[in-house]
Every structure is written in structure tokens, then in C-alpha cells.
Amino acid sequence: MKKISKNILSVITFSSVLLISLVGCEKNNNYKFSPQLNTDEKLTLNILGYFGNFEALDAVTNDFNKYYPNISFNYQQVSGNNLVAFLDSNFQTDIFMTSSDTISSTNLIDYCLDLSTVNLNLNDVDQTMLTTSYKGNFLHSLPIGQNIYGIITNVTLLKKEGLDIPKNYDKFINTLNTLKTKGYVPLQSSSTKIYPELTINMMVNTIQEDNELYNDLINGNLKSYSKIENIFNIVSNIQNNEYSLDEVNNLYPFDNYNDAILRFFEGNVPFWVCNSEKVSGMKKRETKSETFKANPFEYTYIYAPLGDKGSYVYHEPWYGLGISKRSPSIEYAKEFMRFYATKDELNKMASTKGVPSIAKEKYNSDIYKYIDNPEAIETNCIYDGKVTQKDFDAWYTCINSFATKKLSKEEAIKSFITTFSNSHK
């Protein structure tokens, strides 16, 4: 394979680069990464991230070393709140993680290289997953996966009780009722997560797909009340029929993670409400559960079937990787991002992390088969920025205040409308 050294690369004309780029797009189905720098170069790329353990990144860097064996990687954990301050005082950073919240609430974008200048093969990427990666025409990062809200389902338990995975709201309620009569607490999760994350897809779809409702919310118009009320009524129905119990949900950890996963692996929880970040930790914890090791069972992830026709489907990008424009090894940082943007590595990053992939052609595991190809859909939307992080926070607060009887339904809905309106001024 021909190697293009850094010096040769620097003198390639703009027209030649454009031609190579266009040819690559035309033959995208056969696109293969090929090194464009000196593969014998020895250096270290410094990467900052939010995770304490980033095995998914290790998987990608190991593949990169097959082309560049002398490139090493130094990973350091830094919280999103401290990332800008860290970059200010550390000039050796080459690549760093991003989040939509950090991009919107800080000046992190000022530290990002515009990836649209890097000649990435974005044709391998599901373009709908780049909605939060652009600010205008400036591409600040590539997501590492998708964040999904849904329900982990014990398929083996349902089959044992003669039940199928429910596909719409009526079947969901009937399934919950049947399980309750058989002695189960059907729907479980952390008390702070269960109702917001059960209904969040419905909330986003309802707002994004209805421009009149969106404008009413922006203006604080109470005409939006009835459309939001439908979602609160679902929470009331589940609570009133005791398909989920506060005393059980209060036993779950606040973060709904490690101990919640192990609780699910005990095998008697039909439905556990969580997002895909929690799903990402399940595979490695199978071996930590003595009960699951002794009696393994089939489980899968589904969207909450809260619509008359099916589920409200919602996708949003999850975190991202960007290049520091002050990177001391910027050409090799670009080369790594070119490598990461390929189909196989996008899928490897996501599958190793345990979240849905942003690749156009996905290699997701069986746990996401109902996410990639939901059988019954009410509506389907992609994050488009209309519903902001502040609105998500308001939803958690208002739904939880209603579920815990701190606010009446009317007070909770009016609080959400007011907060939504104020956050968009």
C-alpha cells in the first residue's frame, strides 16, 4: 500500500485533494482507509474524555496501530465542566470528547478544528446523527454513538408467562396487567428515572412533530396543555393500577446503573426503564451476577410502546470526538479521525461501548434489533435542537414532581410550559 509522507501531503494541490475526495465519494461502497502520512512516525496522541474507562476507544486505537504501529495514545479523564479550563492550561491535547451540552454552554467550540476541512469520508455516517455536530457549517465533532431511551425487556420471562413483546399502548397495558396478576412488579427503574425516561420519546415526538404546539410552548400559551396532558395521563394510569411501585423503585440507585443492572439480572424484573448508556454496561456485568451465570436468560431493548399504533421512536447523537486546533500533532490527529470515520470503526466504537452505532450500515448486536427495526411505530424523529437540554431537565423535574405528588397534574404541566417558554427566550 502506497504511503504518503507528511511532507508530500503538504504540497498536494487543492484540485488534487478535491479530485481524490470526489472519487472516494463516488466509490463509497468500496471505501477503504489508506494511510496518507508516514507510517513509521513515532509520537503520542493525547486524548481527553469524560469516561473513567474508555475500552471502546482502545478498540479503535488498536486497529489504527495496524497502520501506524509507532503511534501511542495517552487517555486522560476530564469532566465536561472542567474541559475548557484544562485545554486552556494544557497545550498538548490532540483530541477530546465533546457533548451537545458542553458545546452549547461553554466556548469549547473555539478550541475545535473544523472537521469539514479534514476530508473525512462522511458517507459512511448516518447524516441524521450529525445534527448536533454542526454549528452552522462548522463540524466540531463526530459522535461516538447514539443515546436511546427505552425499556430493557426480559424476553425469557415473557415467554414463560405466555406473553409477547408488546407493540402498542393497549398491548403494553394488557401485558403489565397480566404480569401484575401473576405476582410481578412489571415496570421498574430508579424512582428519579422511570417516568421521565419512559415518556421522553413521546414528549420529544409530540413537540417536534407539531409546529403549532411548539410555538404555543415557546409563547407559554396554555393551549398546549391538552397535548402535554396525554403524556401525564399515561403516568397516572401506570401508577393508579400499580404496574410500578414507589417502594420498589426507591431501592434502585439514583444513577440507575451498576446495582440496577445486577437487579435486572436476578431474572424477575419484566421491564426495566433506562437509556442506552445503561444498556452499554450490561454485557460486562453478566459475569458479575451469580444468578445470571447460573440461569442466563434472553433480554432485549425496545422503545416504550406508548402510542396507539406503536412506539414513539427518538434518536439523538451521543457525545463526540473533536480535534484541538492547537494540537501539536494535528496531522496525525486528523489521520486518526479519518480512520475513525470509516464504517467498521464507527461500528466497533459503538458495539464495544454497547450503544447503537451512527454508521449508515450498522453492525449492532441483537440487543438493539428492535431499535434498528422497530416493528410498530407511532411517530419517528431525530434530535433537531428544538427540544434543548434545559427542556429535558424540565421534563424530568415536572414529571417527577407529579409522580411524587409534589405537584398536581395541572401544576406540573403549567410548570413545564412556563419553564419551556422561559428557556427559549
N, C-alpha and C positions, 0 to 999 in steps of 0.2 A: 504494500500500500504506500503510495507516494506521500512523503511528509513535507509539509510546507513550513519552513522555519519562520520565526517571528520577524526576522529581517526581510525575508522575501515577501511575507504577507503585507508588510507596511508599505511596499511600493506597488502593490496591485492597483490598477486604476479603478476609479469608481464604476466605469462602464463594465469592467470585467466582473466586479463583485455583483453588480446588478444582474448581469447575464447568468452568473452561477446561481444566484438566488432564484431567478425566474425558472431556470431549468430544473432546479430542485423542486419547485412547486409543481411543475408540470409532471414530474415523475414521483410525486409524493408517496404513492402506494409502495414504491420500491426504495424509499428513502433509507439510507444507512449513514450513520455517523462516520466521518473520516477525520482524522486529526489534521489540524491546519497549523499547528505550531511544532516546535522542536520537541519530540517525544522523549529526548534524553535529558531535558531540563530538570534540575533538582531544586525544588523550592517547597515552601509550606503555604497553603491557603488557610487563612484564619476565618472561621465561621462562628457567628453568634446566633443563638437560638433560645427559644422560650422553654424547651423541654430539658428536663434533667438527663434523660436518656433518649438519644435520637438514633435508634437502630436502623430506622428507615433511611436516614441519610448515610449511615455506614454502608448499607447495601448498595447505594448508588455510587458512593466514592470507591468502593471495592471494584465495581465494574469499570469506573473511569481509570483506575490504575492498570487495567489490562492494556490501555492505550498509552498511559503516562505513568509508568511504574515508579518513577522517582518523585512524583508529586505526593506530598503528605498533607494531611488535614488536621488542623487543631480546632476542636469544637469547644465552645465555652457557653454556659448558660447565663443569660441575662434577662431579667424581666422586661416586659414591654414598657413599663413605667420608667425604667432606667436606661432604655436603649439609646435614646438621643444623647443623654449625658455621657454614656460610655463611649459613643462614637466621637463625641467632642474631644475626649481626652485620650483616645486610643486610635492612632492613625494606621495601625497595621491590619485593621479589619478589611477583609476582601468581600465577604458575602454575609448577609444577615437575614434573619426571619422578619417578616412583616405581618401585620394584621390590619384589617379594614379599620378597626377602632384606633390603632396607633397612627395610621396614616391620616385619619380624619381629625384626631385630637392633638397631634403634635406636628412639628415641622420635619418629620422623618423623611418625607419625600425630597427635601433639599439635599439629603445625603445619598439619594438613589441615582444610579446611572439609568438613563433611558434605554430599556432593553429593546426598544424598536430599532435601535441603531446597531444591534449586535448580530443581525442576520440569523435569528432563531428560526427553526422550522416549526412555526406555529400551526401549520396544517395538521399536525398530529394532536393538537389540543382542541378539546371541545370549546368552541368560541364563547358559548354562553357562560363558561366558567371564568372568563376574563373580565367580567363586569366590574369587579372591584379592583382590578389590577391596572386599570387605566385612570388617569386624571387628565381629561381632555384627550390629547393624542400621545400623552406620556405614559409609557408602560413601565411601571416601577417594580413589578414583581411577577413571578409565576406561582400560582397556588400549588400546595403540596397534596391537595385532595379536596374532598367535598365534606361539608357538615350537613348532616341529615337529622331530622327529628322523627322519631317513630317508636316502635314497640318491639322489643325482643320477645319472641314467641316460642314457648316450649311445644314444639310440634309433636313430640312423642306423647306428652301428656294429653294433648287434644285428641290424638288418635285413640289413645287408651279409653277416653271418655266418649268415643264415637262422634267427635266433632271435627270440622274442617276449619281452616284458617278463614275467618270472616272477611267478606269482601265489601260490605257496605254497613251503614249505621244500624239498620234493623237487625241484620245478622250478627253484628257485633254485640248489640244489647242482648239478643237471644242467647248468644254464646256465654256472655257474662252471667246471665241469669241461670243458665243450666249449670255452670261451674259453681255458682254460689249454692245452689240446692244440693250439690254433691259435696259441700263442705269446704270448698276453696275460698280464699280471698282472691278473686280473679285478677284484679288490676292493682299492681304495687309499684312503688318507687319512693324516692326521697320526698318528704312532705313539702319541700320547697320547689320540687321539680315536676311532680306528677301532673298537675293540672295545666300549668303553663306549657310544658313540652308536649302534652297530649293534644293541645288545641292550637299550638303556634302555627302549624301549617295552614289550618283553616283560617286563622286570623290574617296571615300574610296574603293568602289567595283572595280572601274576601276584600281586602283593601286594594291590592294591586290590580285586580281584575274589574274593579268598579270605580271608574273615574269620578262619578258623582259622589260616591261615598268618600273617596279620598279627599275631594275638595271640601266636602262637609266637615270632615275631621280637621283639615287644615284650618278651617274657619271657626272651629269649635261649635259647629251647628248641631243641635240635638236631633236633627232629622236622621242622623247616622245611628241613633240609639237602637232602633229595632233590628238593624242588620248585625250589630255587635251583640245584641241580646241573645240571638240564636246560639251563639257560642257559649254564653254563660248558662243557657238552659241545659246544654249537654252536661256541664259540670254538675248542675243541680240534680239531673236525672241519675247520674252515677252515684252521687253522694246519698241522695234520698233512698235509693234502692240498695245501698250498702255494697256496691260492687267493688268499692275500695274503702279501706278503714283507716282513719287517722292513727289509731293506736298501733297499727302495723307499719304504716308509712313513717311514723316517728322513730321507728327502730333503724331505719336506713340512715347511712351517713349523709351529712349535709352535701358533700360533693358528689354523692350518688355513684361512687367509683368502686374502689377495691372491695370493700365489705359488701357492697350491693351486688357486685358480680358473684362473689362467693355465695351470697344468699340465694341468688338465682340458681346456682349450680347445686343447691340442695335438692332441686328437682320437683318441688311442689308449688312453684310460682308459675301460673299460666302465662301471664303477661307482665313484662317489666318495661315501664316507660323510660326512655333515655335517648340521648343523641348519639351520633356515630362515634364521637370521641370516646364515649364509654365502651361502645362495641369494640373499639380498637384494642382495648385491654383484655378482651375475653379469652382469646386463644392461648395466650401465655399463662393465664390463670387456671386453665382447665387442669393442669397438673398440680396446682396448689389446693385443689378441692378433693379431699379423700372420698367424699360422697360421689362426685362426678367420675373420679377414676374407677370407682367400684361399679357404678351404674351410669355409664355415659348415655346421653340422650341427644336427639336431634333438636336443634334450635335454629331459628332464622329471624331476620329483621324485616318488619313490614311498616308501611305508613299506617297511621291511625285511620281506620275506615269510618270516618265521621260523616260522610256525605250519603245522600240517598242513592246515588249511582255507584259510589266507591270512595276512594281516598282522595284527600287534598294533598297533592304532590308538590313539594317545595325543595329546591336545591339552592345551596349557597356555597361559594368557594370557601376553603378553609386554610387560613394562614397563607404564607407565600415565602419565596426566596428572592431577594434582590441583591444587586451588586453595589458595593460602595463606590461612589465615583472617585474616592480618594484611595482606592485600593492600590497598594504597592506592586501587586502582581495582576493588574487589571486584565491583561490579555489572556491570562490563564483562568481568571475568574469568568471571563466571557466564554472561554472554551468549555469550562465546566457547565455553564448554563446552556450552551448549545447542546451539550451531551444530555443534560437533564431533560431538555425539551423534546426528546425523542419518545416515541410510543412505548418502547419497552421499559425505559427508565421512569417515565411518568407512572406506569402501572406498577413497577417494582416499588417505588416510593410509597404509593397508596396501599398496595397489598401488604407490604411489610408493616406499615403503620396500622393497618386494619381499618382503613376508611375507603369510601368509594373514590375511584380514580377520576381525574379530569381529562384523561385521554379520550380522544374521539372513539377509538376502538379499545374497549375496556377488557381487562382480564380479571375482573373481580371474582372473589370467592363465592361459593354457594350461599353464604350468609346474606349476600346482597342481591340474590336473584330476583326477589320480589320488589327490590328498589330499582334495579335496572330495567325491569319489565313488569311494572305493576299491572295486574290483571283487570282491575276496575278502577277508573279514575273519575272523580267529580270534576276537578279542575287541576291544572298544572301550571306552575310558574317558577321562574328563576329570579333570584335576588336581583333587583334593579335599582336599589337605593331609595325607593320611595319610603319603605319602612326602615328606619335607621336603628342603630344600636340603642339609642335612647328610647325608641318606641318599644323595642324588645324588652328593655329593662322595665318600662312602664307596664307592659303586659304581665310580666312576672309579678310585679307588685300588686297590680289590681286584681288579677285572678286569685292570687294567694290571699289577699285581704278579704275577698269574697268567700273563698273556700273555708277560711278560718273564722268566718262570721264577724270579722272586724269591721267590715263594711257590708251594707245591704247590696243587693244586685244593682239597684238604681244608683246608689252612691259609687259603687265600683266602676260602673260603665261611664258615669259622668266624669269620674276622676280620670279614666283613661282618655276620654275625649278631650278634656282640658289639658292634660299633660301632652298628648299628641299635638294639639294645636300650639301650645307654648314652645315645644321643641322644634317646630318648623318655622318659627318667626325669625 
